[in-house]
Amino acid sequence: GNGSNSCAGDSGGPMYRTIDGVSSIVGVVSSGLASSNCGAGDEAEYTYVKNASIISFLEAAAPGVGFQ
């Protein structure tokens, strides 16, 4: 939701983005520092999965899944 963020235990989870009504995974939760309540303003780090080298790695690790 608006002002939300990743929090402890979220690592490896998906980061979604909706463009023109179509949602897709664009990242994976990596790490961060929650200074308050895992909300807006806390630091969060993500791996961007739309990078060609990351897609190649994922396809090799999980063949047949069909990453785009």
C-alpha positions, 0 to 999 in steps of 0.5 A: 500500500501507499507508504508501505515497505518491506520488513524483517522476514520479507527477503526473497519476496517479490516486488511488484509494479503495475503499469497500464493495469498489468502487474509484474515482478520487477524485483526481489526483496534483498535487505534493509534497515527498518528504523520505525515500523517498516513504513515509508522512510525506512531503507529497503534494498531490492534486486532488479530482476529485469536485467538481462544477466539476472534473467539468465541466472534465474533461467539457469537456476529454474529452467522451464519457468519462463522468466520474461 
